[in-house]
Amino acid sequence: MSVLPTDLPHETLHVVKGRRSGLTISIAVHSTVLGPALGGCRVWNYDSWQEAVADSLRLAEGMSFKNAAAGLNRGGGKAVVYLPRGKQLTATERYEVMLDLGDAVESLGGSYMTAEDVGTSAEDMSVVATRTAHVCGLPPAEGGVGEPSDATAAGVYAGLLATLERATGSRDVAGRRVTVLGLGHVGSIIAMRLASEGAVLTVTDVNPAKRALAEALGAAWVEPDEAHRVEGDLFVPAGVGGVLTDSVIDELRVKAVVGPANNQLAERSGAERLAARGILWAPDFVVNAGGVIFLAMMNEEHPSAEATQERVEAIGDIVSHVFDVAAERGITTLEAADEIALARLREPAHA
C-alpha cells in the first residue's frame, strides 16, 4: 500500500469527496513557479483513497519536471479520481464525477488547469468545462483542440530519431531492429511510422487482438514478457510504467531505450544500471512531452499550429541536449534531465 509522504514539497493538495458522485478526487499542484499548473485527470482503480492521493502527488511532481524540461511556462499538477478495485463507472457516475472535478478545479482559482489523461477523454473534459474554464483538450466540435495523442506520438518520434542517432551514428530507421511494447494509440502510431520507414519491427501488447496490426505492418509478434529479450537497436516502452525493473534491464539486448510510457524506471537506480550496461536511455518525461506542449500552446490567447508543431519536433533537440549534458558531466541521462528541469523551476515566473 502506498503511504502519503511525511514531507510535502507541493504547493497545494486538495482532496474532496464529490457531492454528486461521492467519489474521492485528489488534485495536487506541485509548482506554479513557471506559471499555472497543467496536467491531466486520471480515473483509476486503487487499493485505497490514500494510494490515489499519493499517486496524484507523484504525478504532479512529474508534470512539473516534464513542463519545465519542455520549456513551457507552466507548472505541474495532476488530478486523480479514486475508484476502488473492480469498480467501473456507469455513464451517470462518469458524468457526475466530471461535474465534481470541474467544481474542484474551479475552487483552486486558476492555479491548475486539467485535461484528459488515463481513464478520461476529450468528451469528459467537455463536461468539466460546464463547471470551470480551467480545462483544455475539449472535442474539436466544441471549439476545443481535442486529445493530444498525435502530438505525443510526433514528439516521441523526434526523440526516437535523436536517440537512434546518438546510439548508432545515424537517424536512418531503415533496417534498424526495433521492438515496440504496447500498441495503444501512441504506440500504434509509432509502430506504423517505423514500419513505413523500413524498420525491422517486433511488436506486442497485452491485448491479443493487436496481432492484427502486427500482421498488417509485417511485424513479428512476441508475448509481452518476452519483448525486452528481443535483440535489436531500440526498445520502445509504450505501455504501462515500471517496465524497466532490474531483471528486465539485465536482460535487455539493445543499444538504447526510448518510448512514450510514463515512469519507465521501476526504481531511479535503473538509470545507473542502464548506463553501466552501456544502454542509452532517453528519459520518458522529456520524450513524451508532445501532448502537454500541444495542449499548452494551442490554448494560448493566439495559438499557432505551426509554432506548436515546431516545439513538439524540438523534443529531439532537447533529448540530444540531455545526452550532451550527461556525457559532459559523467552523470546519468536521468540526472541530466532533472538538472535541466530544476534549472528552470528555480527561475522567476515566466523567465
N, C-alpha and C positions, 0 to 999 in steps of 0.2 A: 504493500500500500504506500502511495506517495504521501509524504508529510509536508506540511507547509514550512517554508524557511523561517528560521528564528530572526534572521536579519533581512529586512526587506529593502532592496535598493530601488524599488519602483516609486514613482511619484504618487500613483493612485491605485487603490484596489477597491472596486465597487462590486459587492455581492448582494444580489437581491432575489427574492422569490417572486416570480411574475404573478401579478394579481389576477390575470385571466387564466394562465396555463398552470400555475402552481409549480412551475419548473424553476430550478436554481440557475441563475445567469451570473456569470463572473466576467467582469471587464477589468483587465489590468492595463494600466498605462505606465510603461517603463520610463519613457523620457519624452519631453517636449522641447528639449534644448534647441533642436533644429527647426521646430515647427509643430503644429498639431499632429498627434499620433495617427498613424494609418495602419490598419491591419484587419484581417477578415474575422468573421464569426464562424466558429467551429461548433457543429452539433454532433456529439459523440457519446458513446457509452463508456462509463467508468464504473469502478467498484464503489466509489463514494463521491459525494459532492466535494469533499476536501481534495480528492485526487484531481477533479475537474478544475478546481481553483488553482491548484499547483501547476496544472498544465497551462492555464491562462497566463500565469506569471512567467513560466519558462518561454512560452511562445511570444509574449510581448517583448521580452528582452531580445529574443532572436530577431524580431522585427526592427528594433532599434538599430541593431548591427547591420541588418540587410539594407534598410533605408539609407543609413549613413554611408555604407560602402558603395552604394549605388549613386551617391552624390545628390540625393534628394533632400530637399528642405522639409523633411517630415520626421516626426518622432516615431516611436514604436509602441503599438498597443495590440491587444487581442481580446476578443470576446469568446467565451465558451458557454454553451448550453449543456448542462449535465443531464444525461439520460442514464438511468440505471441499466445494468447489464440485461440484455434481452429486450429492452424497451424500444419500440418503434413508434414514431409519431403518426397519428391519423392526420388526415388533411385539416381537420378542425384544430387539432392540437398544434400543428405546424403554424397555421395562421395566427393562432392566439399567442404563441411564444414569439413570433416575429413582431407582433404588436408590442409585446412586453419588452423585447430587445430594443425597439425604437424608443420607448419611454426611458429605458435605462441609458441609452446613448445620449438622448436629449438632456438628461439630468446632469451630464458632465459638461454642459455648456460649450461644446465645440472643441474640447481638448482631445477628443477621439473621434475619428471617422471610421465607420465599419464598412465591410464589403463581404462578398461571398468567400467561402473557404470550404474545407472538407465538410460535407453534410449540408451545405446550403447552396443556393443558386441565385441567378440574377432575378428570377421571379420572386424569391424570398425577399430580396432587397427592395423590390417594389412595394411589398407590404410594410417593411421597416420605414420606407420613405413616407408613409402616411402619418408617421408619428414624429419624424425628425428629418431635418435637412442634411444631417451629418452622416450621409451614406452615399456610396458610389457603386458603380457596376450594375446599374439598372438595365433592363432589357432595352435594346435599341428602339423598339416600337413605342417605348415610353419616354424617349428622348435621352436614354442612357447610353453608355458605351459598351454594355454587355459584359460577358465574362472574359477574363484576361488570359485564358489558356493559350491562345495563339501567340500572344506576346511572350508569355512564359517560354513557350517552345522556341521561339525565334532567339531569345536571349540565351537559352541553353545551347542552341546550336552554335551560336557565336562563341560561347565559352568552350564548347567541344572542339571547334576548329583551333582555337588558341592552345588548348591542351594538347591536341594531336601534334601541332607544330612543335611545341616545346619537347614533347616526348619522342618524336620521330624525325624532326627536322623538316617536315612538310605538312601542309594543310590539305593535301590531296587525299580525299576519302577513298577513292577507287582502289580496290584490292585490300583495304585495311579490314582486319578481322575485329568486329565489334559485337559485343553481347549486350542486349537491352533487357533489363529485368523489370518488367511491369509495362503493360500495354494499355494504360488508361488513356485519357485524351492526349495529354502531353507526350507520354511515352510512345503512343502510336504515331503522332506527328513526327517525332524524332526518327522512329524506325522507318517510316515511309520516305523521309528525306534521305536518310542514309542509303536505303535501297536504291533510290533513284539516282544517286551519285556513285553507285558501284561498289558499295561496301559489301564485304562477305559477312552476312548478318546471321546472328543467332539470337532468338528471342524467346521469352517465356512470360507467363502470367499465371496467377492463382486461378483465374477463370479459364477453364479448358476451351471455352468457345472461341477464345482468341487465337486458337490454332488456325482458324480460317484466315486471319490476317497474315499469319506466318506463311501459309501456303500461297496467298495472293502476292506476297513480296518475294517469294522464292527463298525464304529464310529457313534455317534449321530451327527445330524446336527442341528444347530440353525442359526437364522439370525444374521448377523454381529453386529447389535446394541444390541443384547441380550447376546453376548458371555461373556462379563465381569460379567454378573449376575449369571453365572453358578457356583454352589457351587463345590468346589474341593480343590485339593492340590496346583496345579500350573496353572497360567495363562500365556500363551506364545504368546506375541505380535509378529507377523511375517509378518505384512503388512506395511501400511503407518505409518509415525511418528505422534507424538502428540496425541496418543490414550489415554494416561493417563491424562485426564483432572480431575479437582477437582470432578466433578459429578461422573465420572467413578470410581475414587479411592474410593469415599464414598460408592459406590455400589458393590465393589469387595467382593467376598466371598471365598477367597483363602488364603493359608498360604504364598505364595510367587509369585513373578512375574519375569520371566526370558525369554528372547527371542531375535531373531535376528534383529527386527525392529530398525532402527536408530531413534534417538531423540524421544524416547517414552514419555518422560515427556512433557506435554504441557507447563508447567512452572517449573522452578527449584524448586519452593516451593513444588512441588509434592513429592519430596524426603522426606521432613519433614512430609507431610500429610500421606504418606505410613507408615513411621516409627511410627507415632502417632497411627495408626490403628494396629500396630503390624504385618504389612505385609512386608516381606523381599523382597527387590528389588535388583537384580543384574544389575549394570549399563551397559547399552547397548553397550557403546563403548569399554568395556572390553570383554563382551561376544561375540560380533560379529567380533572380530579381526582376525579370522582364515583366511579370504580371503586375507587380506593385508599381513599377515605373509607368506602365501603361495607365493604371488607374489614377496615379497621382497627376501625371502630366495631362491626361485627357479630361481631367476635372478641374483644370486651372481656368482662370477667367477667360483667357483667349487660347484655347487649346490648338496645337498644331500636330496633325498626324505625322507629318514629315519629321518634325523635331523629335517626336516621341519614338518613331522608328529608329532614328539615328542614335538616340540614347539607349534604346534596347540593344541595338547591334554593338554599341560601345562596351557592352559587358565583356566582349572578347578582349578589349584593351585593358579592362580592369583585372581580368583574370591573368593576363600577361604581366601586369604590374605586380600582382600578388606573387607570382613566380619569381620576378626580379628581386623583390624585397626579401623573400625567403632565401634565395641564393646568396644575395649580398650580405645578409645578416647571419647566415648559418642557422636559421630557425625553420620551423615547420611552416607549411603554407597556411595552416590554421592560425598560428601565431601572427603571421604576416597580415592576414586578412583582418584579424582582430585589431591589430595596431592601426591599420588604415581606417577602420571604422571608429575606433576610440579617438583618433586624432580629430575627426570631425565632431564627435559627440562632446568634445571639450571646447568647441568653438562657441562664440556667442550665437544667438539665434539668427538664422539666415545669413551667416557669414559666408 
